[in-house]
Amino acid sequence: MARAARPFISLAAASLLLSACSTFQPQAPVSQAPTPATPPAETAPVLTPRMLAAQDTLKTMVALQDRLYRVAAPLLINNADLCKTQARNLLGFTAKNKYSYPGEYADAARAVLGYNDRLQVSGVLAGSGAASAGLRKGDGLVAANGKTLPTGRDAETEAAGVLGPLVSSRASLSMTISRNGREQVLNMPVTRACAYRVDLGNADNINSYADGSRVLLTRGMINFAQSDEAIAFVLAKDIAHNVLGHAGTLRQNAALASMIDNLASVRPDLSLLIGSGGIKPMPQEMDVAADQLALYMLARAGYNIDRAKAFWQRLAAQYPSSVLNGYMAVHPATTARYAAIDRTVGEIKARQAGKRPLVP
């Protein structure tokens, strides 16, 4: 699937912040009655084993994506100045409707998440303008600065055209939302943040990917990391690779983008994980630079950097570079990396002790 055709890319870059729980092809339109402000109850589909499995899968994906939002929030918001040209004015929420999901997952989204034609908030970034204004997961999006927001199959793409210009030129936005059957208006400040999508990869290989504009952690990496702190170590490293433009320097944007597009799908083609997936190992000097920047980002976001080295050592011991399409196959554990981590942790602690700015 070409990246330009993915509806949430422009919306995330212009007005929201992160992707939704997965990348899905919108469904073909179906015949149905016009949806009023409070839609009538739809006839519940017969729950087949396949549909029950789809509901369980969707619940798992949403829970993991919510966790990624929570961990990524301070990294993206507190490091806007380090992201430089890749920082944007954002509202700090994501939104989806039932057309964001294919096949049986549309019914699962309706049953599990209550989605219909209208865009509903699927995630709110902690510390963002959306959070401070009181926006909640599940709120329906009605209008922005008096402009009615679209509903239906192309709502995500069309909403980008409405919200993008508004967010880029204003310090706040008047958002009309529907909650519990009633409309209300929220004055939503914009938030300056690193404008990177954070995606969940629906695969069990222990890896993460950064293509210059997005970061993706696989389900396997999240399960291996276990703690939010360890997840932050991986997120920060990939955000740092994006800030430093490493994918572009190595001319790997297309290969990495293709991998992210695939793994963010609800049904990824796992055959693409055979071998290296066309992704070349990161040169040591680039990995060292990303390790250093990532540690500063972690410290500025309030994460404890003392255990970062131990995490990377544990990952290298359990999944060494010989494991194809594993993290260490692309980011080899080297003496130089560990030395850079030790040195940078010392620099950061000295700056903190001297109350100096945490700027690398």
C-alpha positions in Angstrom: 0.0 0.0 0.0 1.5 3.3 -1.0 2.1 5.7 1.9 0.4 8.6 0.2 -2.9 6.6 0.2 -2.9 6.1 3.9 -5.5 8.5 5.4 -4.0 9.0 8.8 -0.6 10.2 7.7 -1.7 13.7 6.8 -4.0 13.9 9.8 -1.3 12.8 12.2 1.2 15.2 10.8 -1.1 18.2 10.7 -3.4 18.0 13.6 -3.2 14.9 15.7 -0.1 13.2 16.9 0.1 9.4 16.7 -1.4 6.8 14.6 -4.4 4.6 15.6 -3.9 1.1 16.8 -3.1 -0.3 13.3 -3.1 0.7 9.7 -6.3 -0.6 8.0 -7.7 -0.3 4.6 -11.1 1.5 4.7 -14.1 -0.7 3.9 -16.1 -0.3 0.8 -19.2 1.8 1.5 -22.3 0.0 2.6 -26.0 0.9 2.2 -27.5 2.2 5.4 -29.8 4.9 6.7 -28.3 8.4 7.4 -26.7 8.5 10.8 -28.3 11.0 13.2 -26.4 12.7 16.0 -27.3 9.8 18.3 -27.4 6.8 16.0 -30.0 4.1 16.5 -28.9 0.7 17.8 -27.7 -1.5 15.0 -28.7 -5.1 14.7 -26.0 -7.1 16.4 -24.2 -9.6 14.0 -24.3 -13.3 14.8 -21.1 -13.9 16.8 -19.2 -16.6 14.9 -15.9 -17.9 16.2 -14.1 -15.8 13.6 -15.8 -12.6 14.8 -15.1 -13.5 18.5 -11.5 -13.9 17.6 -11.5 -10.6 15.8 -12.9 -8.9 18.9 -10.1 -10.4 21.1 -7.5 -9.4 18.5 -8.8 -5.8 18.4 -8.9 -5.6 22.2 -5.2 -6.7 22.4 -4.1 -4.2 19.7 -5.9 -1.3 21.3 -4.5 -2.0 24.7 -0.9 -2.2 23.3 -1.3 1.0 21.3 -2.7 2.8 24.3 0.4 1.8 26.2 2.6 3.1 23.4 0.8 6.4 23.5 1.3 6.7 27.2 5.0 5.9 27.1 5.7 8.1 24.0 3.8 11.2 25.3 6.6 12.7 27.4 9.2 11.8 24.8 7.4 13.6 22.0 6.2 16.7 24.0 9.3 17.4 26.1 11.7 17.1 23.2 10.1 19.3 20.6 13.2 21.6 20.6 15.5 18.7 19.9 13.3 17.5 17.0 13.8 20.9 15.4 12.2 21.0 12.0 10.3 17.8 12.7 8.3 19.5 15.5 4.7 20.7 14.7 1.7 22.3 16.3 -0.5 19.3 17.3 -3.7 18.8 19.2 -2.5 15.5 20.7 -5.3 13.0 19.9 -6.2 10.3 17.4 -9.6 9.5 15.9 -11.1 6.6 14.0 -14.5 5.3 12.9 -15.8 1.9 11.9 -14.5 2.5 8.3 -11.0 2.3 9.6 -11.3 -1.4 9.9 -11.7 -4.1 7.3 -14.1 -7.1 7.2 -14.9 -8.7 10.5 -12.9 -6.0 12.3 -15.5 -3.4 11.5 -18.0 -5.4 13.4 -15.5 -5.9 16.2 -14.9 -2.1 16.3 -18.6 -1.5 16.6 -19.0 -4.2 19.3 -15.8 -3.5 21.3 -15.3 0.3 20.8 -18.7 1.5 19.9 -17.6 3.0 16.6 -20.0 4.2 13.9 -19.8 6.7 11.0 -18.6 9.6 13.1 -14.9 10.0 14.0 -14.4 9.2 17.7 -11.3 9.9 19.8 -9.3 6.7 20.0 -6.4 8.1 22.1 -5.4 11.3 23.9 -1.8 12.1 24.5 -1.0 12.8 28.2 0.3 16.4 28.6 -1.2 17.6 25.3 -3.6 20.4 24.6 -6.3 17.9 24.0 -5.7 16.3 27.5 -5.7 19.7 29.2 -8.9 20.7 27.5 -10.6 17.5 28.9 -11.0 15.6 25.7 -11.7 11.9 26.4 -11.3 8.7 24.5 -14.7 7.9 22.9 -15.7 11.5 22.4 -17.3 12.1 18.9 -15.8 14.9 16.7 -18.5 17.2 15.5 -16.9 20.5 14.5 -13.7 22.6 14.7 -14.0 26.3 14.9 -17.5 26.0 13.7 -16.6 23.9 10.7 -18.5 20.6 10.6 -16.2 17.6 10.6 -16.9 14.9 8.1 -18.3 11.5 8.8 -18.3 8.3 6.8 -15.8 6.3 4.8 -13.3 9.1 4.1 -13.7 11.0 7.3 -10.1 10.6 8.4 -8.7 12.1 5.1 -11.3 14.8 4.9 -10.8 15.8 8.6 -7.1 16.4 7.9 -8.1 19.1 5.3 -10.2 20.9 7.9 -8.0 20.5 11.0 -4.5 21.0 9.4 -4.7 24.6 8.5 -6.5 25.5 11.7 -3.9 24.0 13.9 -0.9 25.4 12.1 -2.1 29.0 12.4 -3.7 29.2 15.8 -2.7 28.8 19.5 -6.0 27.0 20.3 -9.0 25.5 18.6 -12.6 25.4 19.5 -13.7 21.8 19.2 -17.4 20.7 19.3 -17.6 17.1 20.6 -20.5 14.8 21.4 -20.3 12.9 24.8 -23.1 10.8 26.3 -25.6 12.0 23.6 -24.9 15.7 24.3 -22.7 18.2 22.5 -20.2 20.5 24.2 -17.4 22.9 23.2 -13.8 22.5 24.3 -11.2 25.2 23.9 -8.2 23.1 22.9 -4.7 24.6 23.0 -2.2 23.4 20.4 0.9 21.5 21.6 4.4 21.8 20.1 5.7 18.3 19.9 7.8 15.9 17.8 5.5 15.0 14.9 6.2 11.3 14.6 3.6 8.6 14.4 4.0 5.8 16.8 2.7 2.5 15.4 2.1 -1.0 16.8 3.6 -3.8 14.7 1.4 -6.9 14.7 4.2 -9.5 14.7 6.2 -11.3 17.3 9.8 -10.7 16.1 11.8 -8.6 18.6 12.4 -5.4 16.6 11.5 -1.8 16.0 11.7 0.4 12.9 12.0 4.1 12.1 11.5 5.4 8.6 12.1 9.1 9.2 8.5 10.1 10.0 7.3 7.0 12.0 8.4 4.7 14.7 7.0 1.2 15.0 7.5 -1.3 17.8 6.5 -4.9 17.2 4.3 -6.8 19.7 7.3 -9.0 20.3 9.5 -6.1 21.3 6.8 -4.7 23.7 6.4 -8.1 25.3 10.2 -8.5 25.6 10.7 -5.0 27.1 7.9 -5.7 29.7 8.2 -2.4 31.6 7.2 1.1 30.3 10.7 2.3 31.1 12.2 -0.3 28.7 9.7 0.5 26.0 10.7 4.1 26.4 14.4 3.1 25.8 13.4 1.6 22.4 11.1 4.5 21.4 13.7 7.1 22.3 16.3 5.3 20.2 14.1 5.2 17.1 12.9 8.8 17.6 16.6 9.8 17.8 17.3 7.9 14.5 14.5 9.9 12.9 15.7 13.3 14.3 19.2 12.5 12.9 17.9 11.5 9.5 19.6 8.2 9.5 17.1 6.3 7.3 17.5 9.0 4.6 21.3 9.0 4.9 21.3 5.3 4.3 18.7 5.5 1.6 16.5 3.1 3.5 13.3 5.1 3.8 11.5 3.1 1.3 12.5 -0.3 2.7 11.7 0.8 6.3 8.4 2.4 5.2 7.3 -0.8 3.5 8.1 -2.8 6.6 6.2 -0.4 8.8 3.2 -0.4 6.4 3.2 -4.2 6.4 3.6 -4.7 10.2 1.1 -2.0 11.1 -1.6 -3.9 9.2 -4.0 -6.1 11.1 -2.9 -9.0 8.8 0.8 -8.5 8.1 2.6 -10.6 5.5 5.0 -12.4 7.9 7.0 -13.8 4.9 8.6 -10.4 4.6 10.3 -11.0 8.0 12.3 -13.8 6.5 16.0 -12.8 6.4 16.7 -9.1 6.8 13.6 -7.8 5.1 15.9 -5.7 2.9 17.0 -3.5 5.8 20.8 -3.0 6.2 22.6 -2.9 9.6 23.0 0.6 11.1 26.6 1.8 10.9 28.2 2.0 14.4 28.7 5.7 14.3 25.0 6.3 13.6 23.9 3.9 16.3 26.2 5.7 18.8 24.8 9.1 17.9 21.3 7.8 18.3 22.1 6.2 21.7 23.5 9.6 22.9 20.6 11.7 21.7 18.1 9.1 23.0 19.5 9.3 26.5 19.1 13.0 26.6 15.5 12.7 25.3 14.8 10.1 28.0 16.2 12.3 30.8 14.2 15.3 29.6 11.1 13.2 29.6 11.6 12.1 33.1 12.7 8.5 32.5 15.5 6.9 34.5 18.4 6.4 32.3 20.5 4.3 34.7 19.1 1.0 33.4 19.3 1.7 29.7 22.6 -0.1 29.2 21.4 -3.1 31.1 18.4 -3.3 28.9 20.4 -3.3 25.7 22.8 -5.9 27.1 19.8 -8.2 28.0 18.4 -7.8 24.5 21.8 -8.6 22.9 22.3 -11.7 25.2 18.8 -13.2 24.5 18.5 -12.1 20.8 22.0 -11.6 19.4 22.7 -10.3 15.9 22.5 -13.9 14.5 18.7 -13.8 15.0 17.5 -12.6 11.6 15.0 -9.7 11.6 15.8 -9.1 15.3 16.8 -5.8 16.7 20.5 -6.6 17.1 20.8 -7.8 13.5 20.3 -4.2 12.5 21.7 -2.5 15.6 24.7 -4.7 16.7 25.8 -4.5 20.3 29.3 -3.1 20.2 31.8 -1.9 22.8 31.6 1.6 21.3 27.8 1.7 21.9 28.1 0.7 25.5 31.0 3.1 26.1 28.9 5.9 24.6 26.0 5.1 26.8 28.2 5.2 29.9 29.8 8.4 28.9 26.5 10.1 28.0 24.8 9.0 31.3 27.7 10.6 33.1 27.4 13.8 31.1 23.6 14.0 31.8 24.1 13.4 35.5 26.7 16.2 35.7 24.4 18.6 33.9 21.5 17.7 36.2 23.7 18.1 39.3 24.9 21.5 38.0 21.3 22.5 37.0 22.4 23.0 33.4 20.2 22.6 30.4 19.9 19.0 29.2 21.0 19.7 25.6 23.5 17.4 23.9 
